[in-house]
Amino acid sequence: MSRDLFDVGYKNITSIDISNQVVEQMLKQNKQDRPELKFETMDATKMRYDESTFGVVLDKGTLDAMMADDSDEVKANVNLMFAEIDRVLR
């Protein structure tokens, strides 16, 4: 999704993934044509960004991956992610 957004004009994009392997793959795939894209290995429930860093946060699949069931543990992790999103949004 970040490639598509970049290609239609959104140039200030930071993407995160919990998998270092995925981040390395995305960096490699975009190195030549989209070197400005940022990809970082990070847990969405414990982001290292300052408060009010971003104007928009989009989720492409993290919530779906997290919602394995409706247990209290899953709900707590989802709430952590939403709290982090709220914290980093302007």
Secondary structure as UniProt FT lines:
FT   HELIX           2..7
FT   TURN            8..9
FT   STRAND          14..17
FT   HELIX           20..30
FT   TURN            31..33
FT   TURN            35..36
FT   STRAND          38..41
FT   TURN            44..45
FT   TURN            51..52
FT   HELIX           62..66
FT   HELIX           72..88
//
